[in-house]
Amino acid sequence: MNYVLAVHGGAGTIRAGGDEAPYHAGLQAALAAGERVLQQRGSATEAVIAAAVVLENLPLFNAGHGAVFTSEGTHELDAALMEGTGLQAGAVAGVRHVKNPILAAQAVLNDGRFVLLGAQGADSFARNAGLDMVANDYYSTEHRLAQLRAVQATMPGRTALDHSGAVGNARFGTIGAVALDCNGHLAAATSTGGMTNKYAGRIGDTPLVGCGVYANDLSCAVSATGTGEHFIRACVGYDVHARMQYGGASLEAAANATINEGLTPIGGEGGIIALGRDGSLAMPFNSTGMYRGFARAGQSSQTFVF
């Protein structure tokens, strides 16, 4: 068996000295869920979904339960899933009632008629697919509401990345996973609640193939977290693939160049987890820290913040 799994829980300003244990535990739980799939020779797709569901269900992170609020005091969530085999992809944007948006993205991928569904159409599709649906306030927590009120009081008319530190010692953000299974196939998943106080209808990089998520068995699988508009403009996920496929770069060189030469010069902040077809792994970021971790066959899983 020769599998690899990596996960992230967001990048940004993370202060040393706080209680990091719950976040490490959450990342370890996600790794354990995905690794169980891979140990049973399940697919990379199944593994990243299993890991993402765990993180969506944890209020520690900005995805699913615990997602941030829009400027209207509601929640709109995005998620995407991509398979390296055949470049199959599925994504949802602006969903308000799907308990686990990554499962809605999976349903879109499996349906095959389209890649991206949004808003009410995506919710209706998920409902018809038999997924668990929830009231919009399922995503709410008191902490998120306090973040919204703080931004609206101190930064009227502006948005704030959940992990930017603009609303205090925030340690949360987009979640994601990448995996290489025992058959040599890659997959990537990304899910988010977006930006605190975001304009209703705003969509970031998370559900956009080639930006917040990308997987190609010829090269790599990538999941991103950070300032979404910049990640869209830099086509971050695809850029890693292109540097490898057309420029002959290693995964590490490609991932670092994408962050340092593609994202940073245009003012973008954040990071990626990237996994190569050969099992190589890179997790670069230009922020103070990024919640991340990985597991390899035959090795103990590891998680990091800084």
Beta strands, then each sheet from edge to edge (+ up, - down):
strand 1: 4-12
strand 2: 77-83
strand 3: 89-95
strand 4: 116-118
strand 5: 160-161
strand 6: 175-180
strand 7: 186-192
strand 8: 195-196
strand 9: 213-215
strand 10: 220-226
strand 11: 270-276
strand 12: 281-282
strand 13: 289-296
strand 14: 302-304
sheet 1: 4+ 3+ 2- 7+ 6- 1+ 13- 14+
sheet 2: 5+ 8-
sheet 3: 9+ 10- 11+ 12-
end
